[in-house]
Each structure stands twice: as C-alpha cells, then as structure tokens.
Amino acid sequence: MSEILFLDGARTRAALDPHRVLDAVATALVAVARDEVSVPPRIAAHTPHGLLGAMPGHVPGLGLAAKLVSVFADPERPGRSSHRGLVAFFDETDGRPLALMDAEPLTEIRTAATATLSARALARPGAGGVAVVGTGAQARAQIALLAAVDPATPVVVAGRDRERARGAAALHPAGRVAHGIQDAVRGAGTVFCCTGAVRPVIRRAWLAPGTHVSSVGGSHGPELDADTVRDAALFAEWPGAATTRPPSGAHELQDLAPGREVTLLGSVLSGEHPGRRDDGELTLFKSTGHAALDVAAAHVADAVARSRAWGTLIAL
C-alpha cells in the first residue's frame, strides 16, 4: 500500500518557495523549447455551466503531474469565471502517486514566475519602473512574487476598481496606485498585464520605445491591441500559443502575417536565442499556460513540504 501526501490550499501556497519556483519554471521552459517534455494537447469536458480541463505533463528531472481544473462562471463577479482544481504529482520513474495539492496557488505562482522570467530575459537593462495592470488573483500573485524577489523596484498598479488596486499595491513595499491604466503604462519600462479582459486594455500608443510587455491574461479575448502585436518582437512558452486556436492558443497571436516569428522564451533563457535586439525594441511575451510549468511548481511544493514535514499522508 502506498501513501500520498495531501497539501491543502494554505500548505500548498506555503510550500511554493518563490526562488525555487523561478528556478524550476526556468528549467521547464528550456525543456519545452528543446522539445524534451511530454505534454499532450489540453482536453476538457463541457457542461452547460462550465468545463473541466485536464493538463498532464512530464519534464525530465522535475517529475510527472496532471492538473484538473474547472472553469465556471462566478455568480458573485458577473462576466468573470472561477478556476478551481487540484494537481496530482507522480514519481517519474515508477509512476507512484506522491502528492495531491491545490491547483489555485500553484497556477498563480507558476504563471507569475514565467512572466517574471520573461521580464528578466527581455526587458532592457535599467528599464526602470514596473506597471501591473489588473487587480485580481493573478495580478496579486504577480505583485507578491515581485515583492519577494525584487522589493526595491517601484511597482505601480492600475485597474478598474481603485480600492482593489490600492489593496494589490500594498502587497509590494514600493507599490503605489496609478490614476489609470494609461498613466501606469506610459511611465513603465516593464508592463505585466494580468486581466480577465475580453477586449484590449493596452494600446500601442501608450508604450514607450524599449518597453517589455508580459501578458498572461485574456483567456476570453485579447488584452493587447493589434498594433502592439504588430510592432513587437514576439515570445511565448510553446509553439501552440500561435498555432492553436483559443483557449489553448493566445487570442493575440492568431492569424499572424506569414513568416512572423514567435520565439520560445526557453530559447532565450538557455542562451540559444539573443532575445532583445536593441534598447528601442518593443518586446512582448504572451503566456497561455503550459502543463510543464505545473510540473515544475508541483516539484517544488512536494520537495519543500516533505523537507518540512508539512501535509497529511493518506494511504491509498
């Protein structure tokens, strides 16, 4: 009889050490770019009210995992959806189930880590301040990660609800609230866009030369306008961000002009692609999520929890 480690939401969140997650996600992104991972296309079962998606994946050296996540309309937030689920983590050598953990904090931090790695790799040196557009769970996760790994760089937060923006900005020691999205973006060298937008919230005219934009939202529509996509050097986690239709692919990367290149972020992290070409270039990283990143974060949560004797062992 085998035992599986169960981590509730609080223990999952506590076990996701931000520095270790950044390192593991970088490893996974490089493995994706080198085609070393096994990640089948996402599948989902649909109901009249929402869907249940499945995202299995294997990353050599990090492990084997599968995420089950439900996406249903949130009656308390009209026009928005809830994402709830779990991640099962397995031994990659013998297939034993090792851990079961909450998918929500895991998804939030692996997405924020990917966006942060894109900024480290692609933002121009000395780019200055950071703008975070959005005030929801993913925006808050992004701000919290920046506070953990870069507390000195100023962060300005913008969103539709000023009170929510104030609460999100308080997560960072150098955080403040912008008067609006345009105000936040115009003064930033790096822009993290983390919204549930169905239409663009960022305009090309607001972006200064050399800005780096990391867009992780827009599951239901584009966060960025077509002019921004047209003018930017494009980067993504995996080729399917541009070659598959939403929701697995990105709304912004559909129907690109023939020959338009989308570079994999892992190729930049590994040094196999130079990334930014000059200080005036506009760079855009578009995230759609990828199961390899869930594996990376689950690997960290399992290792940290076991080292600290956290969680509950359940006999199977």
C-alpha positions as CSV (number, residue, x, y, z in Angstrom):
1,M,0.0,0.0,0.0
2,S,1.4,3.4,-1.0
3,E,0.9,6.8,0.7
4,I,0.2,10.1,-0.9
5,L,0.9,13.5,0.6
6,F,-2.1,15.8,0.7
7,L,-1.5,19.6,0.8
8,D,-4.4,21.9,1.4
9,G,-4.5,25.4,0.0
10,A,-2.6,27.0,2.8
11,R,0.2,24.3,2.8
12,T,0.4,24.3,-1.0
13,R,0.9,28.1,-1.0
14,A,3.5,28.0,1.8
15,A,5.4,25.2,0.1
16,L,5.8,27.2,-3.2
17,D,9.1,28.9,-2.3
18,P,9.3,31.8,-4.9
19,H,13.0,31.5,-5.6
20,R,12.8,27.7,-6.1
21,V,9.7,28.1,-8.3
22,L,11.5,30.6,-10.5
23,D,14.4,28.1,-11.0
24,A,12.2,25.2,-11.7
25,V,10.0,27.1,-14.1
26,A,13.1,28.3,-16.0
27,T,14.2,24.6,-16.3
28,A,10.8,23.6,-17.6
29,L,10.7,26.5,-20.2
30,V,14.2,25.5,-21.5
31,A,13.0,21.9,-21.7
32,V,9.9,23.0,-23.7
33,A,12.0,24.9,-26.1
34,R,14.3,21.9,-26.6
35,D,11.3,19.6,-27.1
36,E,12.3,17.5,-24.2
37,V,8.9,17.4,-22.4
38,S,5.9,15.2,-23.0
39,V,2.7,17.3,-22.9
40,P,-0.3,16.3,-24.9
41,P,-2.9,18.8,-26.1
42,R,-5.3,20.0,-23.4
43,I,-8.7,18.3,-23.2
44,A,-11.9,19.4,-21.5
45,A,-15.3,18.0,-20.6
46,H,-18.0,20.7,-21.0
47,T,-21.2,21.1,-19.1
48,P,-24.0,23.7,-19.7
49,H,-22.3,25.8,-16.9
50,G,-18.6,25.4,-17.5
51,L,-15.8,22.9,-18.2
52,L,-13.3,20.6,-16.5
53,G,-9.9,20.6,-18.2
54,A,-7.1,18.2,-17.9
55,M,-3.4,19.1,-18.3
56,P,-0.9,16.2,-17.9
57,G,2.8,16.6,-18.4
58,H,6.3,15.2,-17.8
59,V,9.5,17.2,-17.5
60,P,12.7,15.1,-17.2
61,G,14.2,15.6,-13.8
62,L,11.3,17.5,-12.4
63,G,8.5,14.9,-12.5
64,L,5.2,13.8,-13.8
65,A,2.0,15.6,-12.9
66,A,-1.6,16.2,-14.1
67,K,-3.8,19.2,-13.3
68,L,-7.6,19.0,-13.3
69,V,-9.2,22.5,-13.3
70,S,-12.8,23.5,-13.5
71,V,-13.7,26.9,-15.1
72,F,-17.2,28.0,-14.3
73,A,-19.0,31.4,-14.3
74,D,-18.7,33.2,-11.0
75,P,-22.1,34.5,-9.9
76,E,-20.6,36.9,-7.5
77,R,-18.5,38.5,-10.3
78,P,-20.6,38.9,-13.5
79,G,-18.5,38.4,-16.6
80,R,-15.7,36.6,-14.7
81,S,-15.0,32.9,-14.0
82,S,-13.7,30.9,-11.2
83,H,-10.8,28.4,-11.6
84,R,-10.7,25.6,-9.1
85,G,-8.8,22.3,-9.2
86,L,-6.1,20.0,-8.0
87,V,-2.7,18.8,-9.1
88,A,-1.6,15.2,-8.7
89,F,2.2,14.7,-8.7
90,F,3.8,11.3,-9.5
91,D,7.2,9.7,-9.3
92,E,8.6,9.9,-12.9
93,T,10.5,6.6,-12.6
94,D,7.9,4.2,-11.2
95,G,4.6,6.0,-11.5
96,R,3.7,6.1,-7.8
97,P,1.3,8.9,-6.9
98,L,3.3,11.2,-4.5
99,A,1.2,14.2,-3.7
100,L,-2.1,15.9,-4.2
101,M,-2.2,19.7,-3.9
102,D,-4.4,22.8,-4.5
103,A,-4.1,23.9,-8.1
104,E,-5.1,27.6,-7.5
105,P,-1.9,28.9,-5.7
106,L,0.2,26.6,-7.8
107,T,-1.2,28.0,-11.1
108,E,-0.9,31.6,-9.8
109,I,2.8,31.4,-8.9
110,R,4.0,29.4,-11.9
111,T,2.2,32.0,-14.2
112,A,3.8,34.9,-12.3
113,A,7.2,33.2,-12.3
114,T,7.0,32.7,-16.1
115,A,6.1,36.4,-16.6
116,T,8.9,37.4,-14.3
117,L,11.4,35.3,-16.1
118,S,10.3,36.9,-19.4
119,A,11.0,40.4,-17.9
120,R,14.4,39.3,-16.6
121,A,15.3,38.0,-20.1
122,L,13.7,40.6,-22.3
123,A,13.4,43.9,-20.5
124,R,16.1,46.4,-21.4
125,P,18.8,47.0,-18.8
126,G,17.9,49.8,-16.5
127,A,14.3,49.8,-17.8
128,G,13.0,51.5,-14.6
129,G,9.6,51.1,-13.1
130,V,7.1,48.3,-13.4
131,A,3.4,48.5,-14.1
132,V,0.9,45.8,-13.2
133,V,-2.4,46.0,-14.9
134,G,-5.2,44.1,-13.1
135,T,-6.3,43.6,-9.5
136,G,-7.5,40.0,-9.5
137,A,-5.9,36.9,-8.1
138,Q,-3.2,36.7,-10.9
139,A,-2.3,40.3,-10.6
140,R,-1.9,39.9,-6.8
141,A,0.2,36.8,-7.3
142,Q,2.5,38.8,-9.7
143,I,2.9,41.7,-7.3
144,A,3.6,39.3,-4.4
145,L,6.3,37.5,-6.4
146,L,7.9,40.8,-7.4
147,A,7.9,41.8,-3.7
148,A,9.7,38.6,-2.8
149,V,12.4,38.7,-5.5
150,D,12.7,42.5,-6.3
151,P,11.3,44.6,-3.4
152,A,13.3,47.7,-4.4
153,T,12.0,48.3,-7.9
154,P,8.9,50.6,-7.9
155,V,5.6,49.0,-8.9
156,V,2.5,50.9,-10.0
157,V,-0.8,49.1,-10.1
158,A,-3.8,50.0,-12.3
159,G,-7.3,48.5,-12.5
160,R,-11.0,49.3,-12.9
161,D,-11.5,49.4,-9.1
162,R,-9.3,51.8,-7.3
163,E,-9.8,50.3,-3.9
164,R,-8.8,46.8,-5.2
165,A,-5.8,48.4,-6.9
166,R,-4.8,50.0,-3.6
167,G,-5.1,46.7,-1.8
168,A,-3.0,45.0,-4.5
169,A,-0.3,47.7,-4.4
170,A,0.0,47.3,-0.7
171,L,1.5,43.8,-1.3
172,H,4.7,45.4,-2.6
173,P,6.9,47.6,-0.4
174,A,7.4,50.0,-3.3
175,G,3.9,49.7,-4.7
176,R,1.5,52.6,-5.5
177,V,-1.7,53.1,-7.3
178,A,-1.9,54.8,-10.7
179,H,-4.6,57.2,-11.8
180,G,-5.5,54.8,-14.6
181,I,-4.1,52.2,-17.0
182,Q,-2.8,54.6,-19.5
183,D,-1.0,56.6,-16.7
184,A,0.6,53.4,-15.4
185,V,1.8,52.1,-18.7
186,R,3.2,55.3,-20.1
187,G,5.8,55.5,-17.3
188,A,6.8,51.9,-17.2
189,G,9.8,50.0,-18.7
190,T,8.0,46.7,-17.9
191,V,4.3,46.1,-18.1
192,F,2.7,43.0,-16.6
193,C,-0.9,42.6,-17.9
194,C,-2.9,40.2,-15.7
195,T,-6.6,40.7,-16.5
196,G,-9.7,38.8,-17.5
197,A,-10.2,41.1,-20.5
198,V,-12.3,40.3,-23.4
199,R,-11.1,43.3,-25.4
200,P,-7.7,45.2,-25.3
201,V,-6.8,47.1,-22.2
202,I,-3.3,48.2,-23.5
203,R,-2.8,50.4,-26.5
204,R,0.4,50.7,-28.6
205,A,0.4,54.5,-28.4
206,W,0.9,54.2,-24.6
207,L,4.1,52.2,-24.8
208,A,7.4,53.9,-24.9
209,P,10.3,52.6,-27.1
210,G,12.0,49.6,-25.5
211,T,9.1,48.6,-23.2
212,H,8.7,45.0,-22.4
213,V,5.1,43.7,-22.1
214,S,4.2,40.4,-20.4
215,S,0.6,39.4,-21.0
216,V,-0.7,36.5,-19.0
217,G,-4.5,37.1,-19.1
218,G,-7.0,37.5,-21.9
219,S,-8.4,33.9,-21.7
220,H,-11.7,35.2,-23.1
221,G,-10.3,37.8,-25.5
222,P,-7.2,39.9,-26.3
223,E,-5.6,42.0,-23.6
224,L,-3.4,43.9,-26.2
225,D,-4.4,45.7,-29.3
226,A,-3.3,44.6,-32.8
227,D,-0.8,47.5,-33.2
228,T,1.1,46.3,-30.2
229,V,1.3,42.8,-31.5
230,R,2.3,44.1,-35.0
231,D,5.2,46.2,-33.7
232,A,6.6,43.9,-31.1
233,A,9.1,41.1,-31.1
234,L,7.0,38.1,-30.0
235,F,7.8,35.5,-27.4
236,A,5.8,32.6,-26.0
237,E,6.1,29.5,-23.8
238,W,5.3,27.0,-26.5
239,P,4.7,26.9,-30.3
240,G,1.0,26.3,-29.9
241,A,0.4,29.7,-28.4
242,A,0.4,30.9,-32.1
243,T,-0.6,27.7,-34.0
244,T,-3.6,26.5,-32.0
245,R,-6.9,28.3,-31.5
246,P,-8.0,29.7,-28.2
247,P,-8.4,28.8,-25.4
248,S,-5.2,26.7,-25.8
249,G,-3.7,29.3,-28.1
250,A,-3.4,33.1,-27.5
251,H,-6.1,35.4,-28.9
252,E,-3.3,38.0,-29.7
253,L,-1.2,35.5,-31.7
254,Q,-3.9,34.2,-34.1
255,D,-3.5,34.7,-37.8
256,L,-0.1,36.3,-37.7
257,A,1.4,37.5,-41.0
258,P,3.2,34.8,-43.0
259,G,6.8,34.4,-41.8
260,R,6.1,36.2,-38.5
261,E,8.4,34.7,-35.9
262,V,7.3,33.7,-32.3
263,T,10.4,32.9,-30.3
264,L,10.2,30.5,-27.4
265,L,11.1,32.0,-24.0
266,G,13.1,28.9,-23.1
267,S,15.4,29.5,-26.1
268,V,16.3,33.0,-24.7
269,L,16.8,31.6,-21.2
270,S,19.1,28.9,-22.5
271,G,21.2,31.4,-24.5
272,E,20.2,29.8,-27.8
273,H,18.4,33.0,-28.9
274,P,19.6,36.5,-28.2
275,G,16.1,37.8,-27.2
276,R,16.0,41.6,-27.3
277,R,17.9,43.1,-30.3
278,D,18.3,46.7,-29.1
279,D,17.2,49.1,-26.4
280,G,14.5,50.6,-28.5
281,E,12.8,47.3,-29.4
282,L,9.3,46.6,-28.1
283,T,9.1,43.1,-26.7
284,L,6.0,41.1,-26.0
285,F,5.8,37.8,-24.1
286,K,2.4,36.2,-24.4
287,S,1.6,33.4,-21.9
288,T,-1.1,30.8,-22.3
289,G,0.0,28.5,-19.6
290,H,1.6,25.1,-20.1
291,A,1.5,21.8,-18.2
292,A,5.3,21.7,-17.9
293,L,5.1,24.7,-15.7
294,D,2.6,23.0,-13.4
295,V,5.0,20.1,-13.1
296,A,7.8,22.5,-12.2
297,A,5.8,24.1,-9.4
298,A,4.4,20.8,-8.1
299,H,8.0,19.5,-7.9
300,V,8.9,22.4,-5.6
301,A,5.8,22.1,-3.5
302,D,6.3,18.4,-2.9
303,A,10.0,18.8,-2.1
304,V,9.5,21.8,0.3
305,A,6.6,20.2,2.1
306,R,8.4,16.9,2.6
307,S,11.5,18.7,3.9
308,R,9.4,20.5,6.5
309,A,7.1,17.6,7.3
310,W,4.0,19.5,6.1
311,G,0.8,18.0,4.9
312,T,-1.1,14.8,5.6
313,L,-0.1,11.3,4.5
314,I,-3.0,9.3,3.1
315,A,-2.9,5.6,2.5
316,L,-4.2,4.5,-0.9
